[in-house]
Amino acid sequence: MNASPIRPDEGEHTTHASGRIDELGLKATVAQVLDRWPCAGLAVAVIADGRPAWFHGHGLADVAAKTPITEDTVFRIASLTKTFTAVAVMQLWEQGLVDLDAPANDYLRTFQLVPTKGSYRPATVRHLLTHTAGVGYWRRLSDLLQPGVGSGDRARRSGALPLAQYYRRGLPIEIEPGTKWVYSNHGFAALGQIVEDVSSQPLDRYLRERIFDPLGMEHTDLTRSEWIRPYLATGYVLRSRGLRPVADREVPTPGGGGMYSATADIARYVAGLLRIAANEHGSVLRPETVATMFRPHFQPDPRVPGMGLGFELGEEGGQRTVGKTGILSGFHSAMALAPEEGIGVLVFSNTGGLDGRGASVPLATMLLRLLLGLAVDPIRIDIAPRPETWGDICGWYAPPPGPVTNLSLRALMGAGAEVVVQGGHLMLKPLTPIPAMRRGFRLYPDDPDDPWVFRIYFPEFGMDFRVVFDGGPKDGTAMRLLLDVMSFDRRPDLRNPRPWLTGGLAVGTAAVAIRSVLRRRRHQVGPGT
């Protein structure tokens, strides 16, 4: 292991808004998480007072070559790419070249978004930025089997198909835009294409000239360029016989998850965003633009943080948080920020599968809580349960009518989740044949003044998020369950399919939804890539 300021020329910044950084506490937290989620290599950066402050490296970037992790080790950062694509779109918005509430098809020349129903309103740029455009997670099941493709000039240089060919039949819109949150890499591929089509530049060159170079990001690119190759870590998964290198492929959606970067570079990026958020002059965006990106643009209930523009929103101890996660086979990444405090945490790992289990997200969350002076354990035990409300809450919940994603997932869907009292506790139990999920999760009270607000902890993933119940007899409407930004409606118990479903082959809707939320993560957010 090694720990140091993130750059010698930045100086040894060891303070943050609440005082000195507790390096021993940070290292102890890293060790605790690694004991639970071992990995070949791990890179941790702390940004304090809007400046890179601390770096900690663990393990190896390449096991065979015994290459150590440093601040210049390049990781595939997966969905953290989405924040850069969003920044690029907002730069075009600042110049008056893009209207966030105009149809996205107004700016797409290479391919079009195609609604599956003529009654759907057009999907806007804002819808794409908030994952509410109605674009699914996969176009079709075959996407899981084919190698990655790229975009435009970048595609020719990477040996992948251009998006014009990938989406030659159009990109389907399968849900009424603006009505549901459905995580979509394809939606951000479309945003990347908008940047290309409006700017008349390949996305990688636009990002290089407008974001990477102005911020001094020396080892960052959307292609495997000369800035990347000498520093690139090998990705691994942990199997029964130890670490195994993963297959190395391009992702299909470059604007959604194609970037390569180093901890030092992303720390500069985060520091720049935090300084701009604190009303300092920025080289990539205006302060008011960053403030806009960091506020909710899709929020199904005021008690959940909602979705920003390319960034996922959260809350820790009453303080607003912003962030993003990334998952790619062999690589996990997490970004967690507290803008009002000028604090940020980055965690990159070169070990992990697509199931999301790994060190990056739980460690980023725990370190941010530590830096904010909060308890690392998210579950509150100081709030007494209110069982008089449980009768209104218990029942079977299923997604609202209509698809929740496109064709490839419909065949895999199950039928929601039950909320029941078991062993004296309120439990959420997904209707799924997966035993670990079917056992259910305890709903812990999370607000002393609101008996309809709970928190669920997923120990296997080291993640937690808020669960809110809305409606019911208290206001004369149907009860609704909100898992972060995803909603489920309570249905009549007579239609509950549990007796015949739990032994079947379908994967429960709640299981799929929870996996999406786990990818998103409240504070960093989300999914792979």
C-alpha positions in Angstrom: 0.0 0.0 0.0 1.0 3.6 -0.4 -0.5 6.9 0.6 0.5 10.3 -0.5 -0.7 13.7 -1.6 -2.3 13.1 -5.0 0.3 15.2 -6.8 3.6 16.5 -5.3 3.1 19.8 -7.1 -0.3 20.2 -5.4 1.2 20.2 -2.0 0.1 18.2 1.1 -3.5 19.3 1.4 -4.6 17.6 4.6 -7.6 19.7 5.7 -11.2 19.9 4.8 -14.2 21.9 5.9 -14.4 20.1 9.3 -10.7 20.1 10.1 -7.7 17.9 9.4 -8.1 14.7 7.4 -7.8 11.7 9.7 -5.4 9.6 7.6 -5.4 6.8 10.1 -9.2 6.6 10.0 -9.2 6.6 6.2 -6.7 3.8 6.0 -8.5 1.8 8.6 -11.7 2.1 6.7 -10.0 1.0 3.5 -8.6 -2.0 5.3 -12.0 -2.9 6.7 -13.7 -2.8 3.3 -10.9 -4.7 1.6 -11.3 -7.4 4.2 -14.9 -7.8 3.0 -14.3 -7.2 -0.7 -10.8 -8.1 -1.7 -9.4 -6.8 -4.9 -6.2 -7.0 -7.0 -5.7 -3.2 -6.9 -7.5 -0.2 -5.5 -7.0 3.6 -5.9 -8.5 6.1 -3.5 -8.5 9.9 -3.7 -9.9 12.5 -1.4 -10.7 16.0 -2.5 -11.0 18.6 0.3 -11.7 22.3 0.1 -12.1 21.8 -3.6 -8.5 20.6 -4.0 -6.9 17.1 -4.5 -5.8 16.3 -1.0 -4.9 12.6 -0.5 -4.2 9.5 -2.5 -4.0 5.9 -1.3 -3.0 3.0 -3.5 -3.4 -0.7 -2.7 -2.2 -3.8 -4.6 -1.4 -4.3 -8.2 -2.5 -2.9 -11.5 -1.2 -6.0 -13.2 -0.6 -9.2 -11.2 1.6 -11.0 -13.7 3.9 -8.0 -14.1 3.7 -7.0 -10.4 2.9 -3.4 -11.5 1.8 -1.3 -8.4 -1.2 1.0 -8.3 -0.2 4.6 -8.5 -2.2 7.9 -9.0 -1.4 7.6 -12.7 -2.7 4.0 -13.1 -5.5 4.1 -15.7 -8.8 2.3 -15.0 -11.8 1.8 -17.2 -14.2 4.1 -15.4 -17.4 2.8 -17.1 -20.4 4.9 -16.2 -18.5 7.8 -14.8 -18.2 8.6 -18.5 -21.8 9.7 -18.4 -20.9 12.8 -16.3 -18.4 13.9 -18.9 -21.0 13.4 -21.7 -23.4 15.5 -19.6 -20.9 18.2 -19.1 -20.3 18.3 -22.9 -24.0 18.6 -23.5 -24.3 21.4 -21.0 -21.4 23.3 -22.7 -23.4 23.2 -25.9 -26.4 24.4 -23.9 -24.4 27.3 -22.5 -23.5 28.3 -26.1 -27.2 28.2 -27.1 -26.6 25.3 -29.5 -28.9 22.9 -27.6 -32.2 23.4 -25.9 -32.7 20.9 -23.0 -36.4 20.7 -23.6 -36.3 20.4 -27.3 -36.8 16.9 -28.9 -33.5 15.0 -29.0 -34.2 14.1 -32.6 -33.8 17.8 -33.5 -30.1 17.4 -32.9 -29.5 13.8 -34.0 -28.4 13.5 -37.6 -26.8 10.1 -37.5 -29.7 8.1 -36.2 -33.1 8.8 -34.6 -35.1 7.9 -31.5 -38.1 5.9 -32.6 -41.2 5.7 -30.4 -43.0 2.4 -30.3 -46.3 4.1 -29.9 -47.5 7.1 -31.9 -49.1 8.7 -28.8 -45.7 9.2 -27.1 -44.5 12.7 -26.8 -41.0 13.4 -28.1 -38.1 12.5 -25.8 -36.1 15.6 -25.0 -32.4 16.1 -24.2 -33.4 16.6 -20.6 -35.1 13.2 -20.6 -32.0 11.6 -21.9 -29.9 13.3 -19.2 -32.2 12.0 -16.4 -32.7 8.4 -17.8 -36.4 9.2 -18.3 -36.5 9.2 -22.1 -38.0 5.7 -22.2 -34.9 4.1 -23.7 -34.2 0.6 -22.3 -31.1 -0.9 -20.8 -30.6 -3.2 -23.8 -31.9 -3.0 -27.3 -32.4 -6.7 -27.5 -31.1 -9.9 -25.9 -28.4 -10.4 -28.5 -26.6 -7.3 -27.2 -25.4 -9.5 -24.3 -23.5 -11.8 -26.7 -21.9 -9.5 -29.3 -18.6 -7.6 -29.0 -18.6 -3.9 -28.4 -19.1 -1.2 -31.0 -18.1 2.4 -31.2 -19.0 5.7 -32.7 -18.1 7.8 -35.7 -14.4 8.5 -36.4 -13.6 7.0 -33.0 -15.2 3.7 -34.2 -12.9 3.4 -37.2 -9.9 4.1 -35.1 -10.9 1.5 -32.5 -12.0 -1.2 -35.0 -15.7 -1.0 -33.9 -18.9 -0.4 -35.7 -20.2 3.2 -35.8 -23.4 4.0 -34.0 -25.0 4.9 -37.3 -24.8 1.2 -38.1 -25.5 0.0 -34.6 -28.7 2.0 -34.4 -29.5 1.7 -38.1 -33.1 0.8 -37.3 -33.4 3.6 -34.8 -33.2 3.6 -31.0 -36.6 2.5 -29.6 -38.5 4.6 -27.1 -40.7 2.1 -25.2 -42.0 4.1 -22.3 -43.8 7.5 -22.3 -40.9 10.0 -21.9 -40.8 11.7 -18.6 -42.9 9.2 -16.7 -40.4 6.6 -15.4 -36.7 6.3 -14.5 -35.1 3.5 -16.5 -31.3 3.4 -16.5 -30.0 3.5 -20.1 -26.5 3.4 -21.5 -28.1 3.8 -24.9 -29.6 7.1 -23.9 -26.2 8.4 -23.1 -24.8 7.0 -26.4 -27.5 9.2 -28.0 -26.3 12.2 -26.0 -22.7 11.5 -27.1 -23.9 11.4 -30.7 -25.7 14.8 -30.1 -22.4 16.3 -29.1 -20.8 14.9 -32.3 -23.6 16.0 -34.6 -23.9 19.5 -33.1 -20.2 20.2 -32.7 -19.1 18.4 -36.0 -16.4 16.7 -34.0 -15.9 13.1 -32.9 -16.8 12.8 -29.2 -13.3 11.8 -28.1 -11.8 14.8 -29.7 -14.4 17.2 -28.3 -13.8 15.8 -24.8 -10.1 16.2 -25.3 -10.2 19.8 -26.4 -13.1 21.1 -24.2 -12.6 19.1 -20.9 -9.5 16.9 -20.6 -6.9 19.5 -21.8 -8.4 22.5 -19.9 -8.3 20.5 -16.7 -4.9 19.0 -17.2 -6.1 15.4 -17.5 -3.0 13.8 -19.0 -4.0 10.1 -18.8 -7.7 10.2 -19.9 -9.3 9.4 -23.2 -12.3 7.8 -24.9 -10.0 5.7 -27.0 -7.0 3.5 -26.1 -4.6 6.2 -27.2 -0.9 6.7 -26.5 -1.9 8.6 -23.3 -3.6 5.4 -22.0 -1.8 2.2 -23.1 1.4 2.4 -20.9 -0.7 3.0 -17.7 -3.7 0.7 -18.2 -4.6 -1.7 -15.4 -5.7 -5.2 -16.1 -9.2 -6.1 -15.0 -9.9 -9.2 -12.9 -12.8 -11.2 -11.4 -12.3 -13.2 -8.2 -13.2 -16.9 -8.7 -12.8 -20.0 -6.6 -9.2 -20.5 -7.7 -8.2 -16.8 -7.3 -8.0 -13.8 -9.6 -8.8 -14.3 -13.3 -8.2 -11.6 -16.0 -11.4 -10.6 -17.8 -11.9 -10.4 -21.6 -10.9 -6.9 -22.8 -13.6 -5.4 -25.1 -14.9 -2.0 -26.2 -18.3 -1.1 -24.8 -21.2 -0.6 -27.2 -22.1 2.9 -25.9 -19.0 5.2 -25.8 -20.9 8.2 -24.4 -22.4 6.0 -21.7 -19.3 4.1 -20.5 -16.3 4.1 -22.8 -13.7 6.3 -20.9 -10.3 5.4 -19.5 -8.8 7.6 -16.8 -6.4 7.8 -13.8 -7.2 8.8 -10.2 -5.1 11.9 -10.4 -7.0 13.1 -13.5 -10.5 12.4 -12.1 -9.5 14.1 -8.9 -8.7 17.2 -11.0 -12.1 16.9 -12.7 -13.9 16.6 -9.4 -11.9 19.4 -7.8 -12.8 21.6 -10.7 -16.5 20.8 -10.4 -16.5 21.5 -6.6 -14.7 24.8 -7.1 -17.2 25.8 -9.7 -20.0 24.7 -7.4 -18.5 27.1 -4.8 -18.9 29.9 -7.3 -15.3 30.0 -8.4 -14.5 30.6 -12.0 -14.4 27.4 -14.0 -12.6 26.4 -17.2 -15.3 24.0 -18.4 -18.7 25.3 -17.1 -20.3 28.3 -15.4 -21.2 28.0 -11.7 -24.9 28.3 -12.4 -24.6 25.4 -14.9 -23.0 23.1 -12.4 -25.7 24.1 -9.8 -28.3 23.2 -12.4 -26.7 19.8 -13.0 -26.6 19.1 -9.2 -30.3 19.8 -8.6 -33.2 17.3 -9.2 -34.8 17.3 -12.6 -36.7 14.1 -12.0 -38.0 13.6 -8.5 -41.1 11.3 -8.0 -41.4 12.3 -4.4 -39.8 15.2 -2.4 -38.5 12.7 0.2 -36.2 11.0 -2.3 -33.2 13.0 -3.7 -34.1 12.5 -7.4 -31.9 12.6 -10.5 -29.7 15.4 -11.7 -28.4 16.0 -15.1 -26.0 13.1 -15.6 -25.3 13.0 -11.8 -27.2 11.0 -9.2 -28.3 12.8 -6.1 -28.3 11.7 -2.5 -28.3 12.8 1.1 -26.1 12.0 4.1 -27.0 13.3 7.5 -29.1 16.1 6.0 -26.4 17.2 3.6 -26.9 17.0 -0.1 -24.6 14.6 -2.0 -23.9 14.1 -5.7 -22.1 11.3 -7.5 -21.9 8.4 -9.9 -20.9 4.8 -10.0 -19.5 2.7 -12.8 -19.5 -1.1 -13.3 -17.7 -3.0 -16.1 -16.4 -6.5 -15.9 -13.1 -6.2 -14.1 -13.5 -2.6 -13.1 -15.6 -0.8 -10.6 -15.6 3.0 -9.9 -17.3 5.3 -7.6 -17.5 9.1 -7.2 -19.2 10.6 -4.1 -19.3 14.4 -3.5 -20.6 16.8 -0.8 -20.6 20.1 -2.8 -21.5 22.4 0.2 -18.5 21.1 2.1 -16.1 21.0 -0.9 -15.4 17.3 -0.3 -15.2 14.5 -2.7 -14.1 10.8 -2.7 -13.0 8.7 -5.6 -12.5 4.9 -5.5 -11.3 2.8 -8.5 -10.8 -0.9 -8.5 -9.6 -3.4 -11.1 -11.5 -6.3 -9.6 -15.2 -7.1 -9.9 -18.0 -8.6 -11.9 -21.2 -7.2 -13.5 -23.2 -8.2 -10.4 -21.9 -5.0 -8.7 -20.3 -6.6 -5.7 -17.0 -5.0 -4.9 -15.1 -2.5 -2.8 -15.6 0.8 -4.7 -19.1 1.8 -3.9 -19.2 0.8 -0.2 -15.8 2.3 0.4 -16.7 5.6 -1.3 -19.8 5.9 0.8 -18.1 5.1 4.0 -15.2 7.5 3.4 -17.6 10.3 2.5 -19.5 9.7 5.7 -16.3 9.6 7.7 -15.1 12.9 6.2 -18.5 14.5 7.0 -18.2 13.4 10.6 -21.2 11.0 10.3 -21.7 7.5 11.5 -20.5 5.0 8.9 -23.4 2.7 9.7 -26.4 4.0 7.7 -29.1 2.4 9.8 -30.6 4.5 12.5 -31.5 2.6 15.7 -32.8 5.7 17.5 -36.1 5.8 15.8 -38.9 3.7 17.3 -41.0 1.7 14.8 -44.6 2.7 14.2 -46.5 -0.5 13.7 -49.9 1.2 13.6 -49.0 2.2 10.0 -47.9 -1.2 8.9 -51.4 -2.4 8.0 -51.6 0.3 5.4 -48.1 -0.5 4.0 -48.2 -4.3 3.9 -49.2 -5.9 0.6 -48.1 -6.8 -2.9 -46.4 -4.1 -5.1 -45.9 -4.2 -8.8 -44.7 -1.8 -11.4 -47.3 0.5 -13.0 -48.8 -0.7 -16.3 -46.6 -0.7 -19.3 -43.0 -1.8 -19.9 -40.3 -0.9 -17.5 -37.6 -1.5 -20.1 -37.4 -2.9 -23.6 -37.8 -6.3 -25.1 -34.7 -8.1 -23.7 -35.9 -7.6 -20.1 -39.6 -8.2 -20.5 -39.0 -11.9 -20.8 -37.0 -11.9 -17.6 -39.4 -9.9 -15.5 -41.2 -11.3 -12.5 -44.0 -9.6 -10.4 -42.7 -7.1 -7.9 -42.4 -7.5 -4.2 -44.3 -8.0 -1.0 -44.1 -6.0 2.2 -44.9 -8.2 5.2 -44.4 -8.4 8.9 -42.0 -11.2 9.8 -40.4 -11.9 13.2 -41.8 -8.6 14.5 -40.2 -6.6 11.7 -41.4 -5.0 8.5 -39.8 -6.7 5.6 -39.6 -6.2 1.8 -39.5 -9.5 0.0 -39.0 -9.5 -3.8 -41.0 -12.1 -5.7 -38.2 -13.9 -7.3 -36.7 -17.4 -7.4 -33.3 -16.0 -6.3 -33.0 -17.3 -2.7 -30.8 -14.5 -1.5 -33.3 -11.9 -2.7 -36.4 -13.9 -1.7 -35.4 -14.0 2.0 -36.1 -10.3 2.0 -34.7 -7.1 3.6 -35.7 -5.4 6.8 -37.3 -1.9 6.5 -35.7 0.3 9.1 -37.4 3.6 10.1 -35.4 6.5 8.7 -37.3 9.6 9.7 -38.6 10.3 13.3 -41.3 12.6 12.0 -42.4 10.5 9.0 -43.5 6.9 9.7 -43.7 6.2 5.9 -39.9 6.6 5.3 -37.6 3.6 5.7 -34.1 2.5 4.8 -32.9 -0.8 3.4 -29.4 -2.1 3.8 -27.8 -4.6 1.3 -24.9 -6.1 3.2 -23.8 -8.2 0.3 -23.3 -5.0 -1.8 -22.4 -2.7 1.1 -25.2 -0.3 -0.1 -28.2 1.3 1.4 -31.0 3.5 0.1 -34.2 5.1 1.1 -37.7 3.5 0.7 -40.7 5.8 0.8 -44.4 4.9 0.9 -46.8 7.4 -0.6 -50.5 7.6 -0.7 -52.9 5.1 0.9 -55.8 5.8 3.3 -54.0 8.8 4.8 -54.7 10.8 1.6 -57.3 8.7 -0.3 -55.0 7.5 -3.1 -53.5 4.1 -4.0 -50.4 3.3 -2.0 -47.1 3.5 -3.9 -43.6 2.2 -3.0 -40.6 4.2 -4.1 -37.2 2.5 -4.3 -35.1 5.6 -4.7 -36.4 7.0 -8.1 -38.3 3.8 -9.1 -41.9 3.4 -8.2 -44.3 0.4 -7.6 -48.1 0.4 -7.1 -49.9 -1.7 -4.5 -52.1 -4.3 -6.2 -55.0 -6.5 -4.8 -53.7 -9.5 -2.8 -55.9 -11.8 -4.9 -53.8 -11.1 -7.9 -50.5 -11.7 -6.1 -48.6 -14.3 -8.2 -46.3 -15.4 -5.3 -47.7 -19.0 -5.0 -46.9 -19.9 -8.6 -44.1 -17.5 -9.3 -41.5 -18.1 -6.6 -40.6 -21.5 -8.0 -40.6 -20.4 -11.6 -38.0 -19.1 -14.0 -38.8 -15.4 -14.1 -36.5 -13.0 -12.4 -38.6 -10.7 -10.1 -39.2 -7.2 -11.2 -38.1 -6.0 -7.8 -34.9 -7.9 -8.2 -34.2 -6.2 -11.5 -35.3 -2.9 -10.1 -33.1 -3.2 -7.0 -30.1 -4.2 -9.2 -30.7 -1.1 -11.2 -30.8 1.0 -8.1 -27.7 -0.7 -6.7 -25.9 0.2 -10.0 -27.2 3.7 -9.8 -26.5 4.2 -6.1 -27.9 7.2 -4.4 -24.7 9.0 -4.0 -22.7 8.0 -7.0 -25.4 6.1 -8.7 -25.1 3.7 -10.8 -24.9 1.1 -13.1 -22.6 -0.6 -15.4 -21.2 0.4 -17.4 
